[in-house]
Amino acid sequence: MTKIKEVRAEAASTVNKPGALENRWRGAENFWTKPASGSMMWAVSKGAPLRRVVVQGNLDLYEVGSTQAAVASSGGFLADSYIQGQIATGSQKQWLSRNVHTSKWDSNHENWNMV
């Protein structure tokens, strides 16, 4: 695994409607990171896998907008990974995980389908 300083998949659209609904068909795999901010952000939608990663911190599956509300994100996949902190789903609506170790899965927001 390669050590990466920080990985961020931010919300792609600020023109139409802020959110990650346009972050499609991207992926990341085989790396280790210790985010400077304490959290790695992976705000994505549809067809966006994150595989074989080690995050020494938290993993946020959404982004906080300028109004301090979670911006829209809808769908992704996490597999074969170790998240040292917690995974926060935020506005994520459909999410699939397999073989993932984390200390806590925080889904206290408006989510629909977490598998």
Secondary structure, DSSP 8 states (H G I E B T S, - for coil): -EEES--EE---BSSSSSBSTT--S--EEEEEE--TTSEEEE--BSS-EEEEEEESSEEESS-B-TTSSB-BBB--EEEEEEEEEEEE-TTB-EEEEEEEEEEEEE--SS--EE-
